[in-house]
């Protein structure tokens, strides 16, 4: 089954602001229901979006790999500097 392309829609800034406010209220309600802070709920949503690739951030696995590669690069540069002597 082919996925149909949706037409790009435009929304007013008032509509966008209202949507954001509704999301904030819902996050606050969920936080209260689960005895969390609103910030914690929003952070968890961001983490979940990152984990499934719906955000332009690195996943935790990618962050670990990047840190490891940076460390290896630094060590290799040190080795090269030593060998230049």
C-alpha positions in Angstrom: 0.0 0.0 0.0 1.5 3.3 -1.1 1.6 6.2 1.4 -0.2 9.3 0.1 1.7 12.6 0.3 -0.1 15.2 2.5 -0.3 18.7 1.3 1.8 21.1 3.4 -0.4 23.2 5.5 0.3 26.5 7.2 -0.9 27.5 10.6 -1.2 30.9 12.3 1.1 31.8 15.1 -1.9 31.9 17.4 -2.9 28.3 16.5 0.7 27.2 17.2 0.8 29.0 20.5 -2.5 27.4 21.5 -1.2 23.9 20.6 2.0 24.5 22.6 -0.1 25.6 25.6 -2.3 22.5 25.4 0.8 20.3 25.4 2.2 22.2 28.4 -1.0 21.8 30.3 -1.2 18.1 29.5 2.5 17.6 30.6 1.7 19.4 33.9 -1.4 17.2 34.4 0.6 14.0 33.8 3.3 15.2 36.1 0.8 15.8 38.8 -0.9 12.5 38.2 2.4 10.6 38.5 3.9 12.8 41.2 6.7 14.1 38.8 7.8 17.5 37.8 6.7 18.9 34.4 10.3 19.2 33.4 10.8 15.5 34.1 7.9 14.6 31.9 9.1 16.8 29.0 12.6 15.5 29.3 11.4 11.9 29.1 9.4 12.7 26.0 12.5 14.3 24.4 14.5 11.2 25.3 11.9 8.9 23.8 11.7 10.9 20.6 15.5 10.8 20.3 15.6 7.1 20.9 13.2 6.3 18.1 14.9 8.8 15.8 12.2 11.5 15.7 14.6 14.2 16.9 17.8 15.6 15.5 19.9 14.5 18.4 22.1 11.6 19.0 20.8 8.6 20.8 22.5 7.5 24.0 24.3 4.7 22.1 25.5 7.2 19.5 26.7 9.6 22.3 28.7 6.7 23.9 30.2 5.8 20.5 31.1 9.4 19.8 32.9 9.8 23.2 34.8 6.6 22.6 35.9 7.7 19.1 37.0 11.1 20.4 39.1 9.4 23.1 40.7 7.1 20.5 41.4 10.0 18.2 43.1 11.9 21.1 45.2 8.8 21.9 46.2 8.4 18.3 47.3 12.0 18.0 49.4 11.6 21.1 51.0 8.5 19.6 51.8 10.4 16.4 53.3 13.3 18.4 55.5 10.9 20.3 56.7 9.2 17.1 57.6 12.6 15.6 60.3 13.0 18.1 
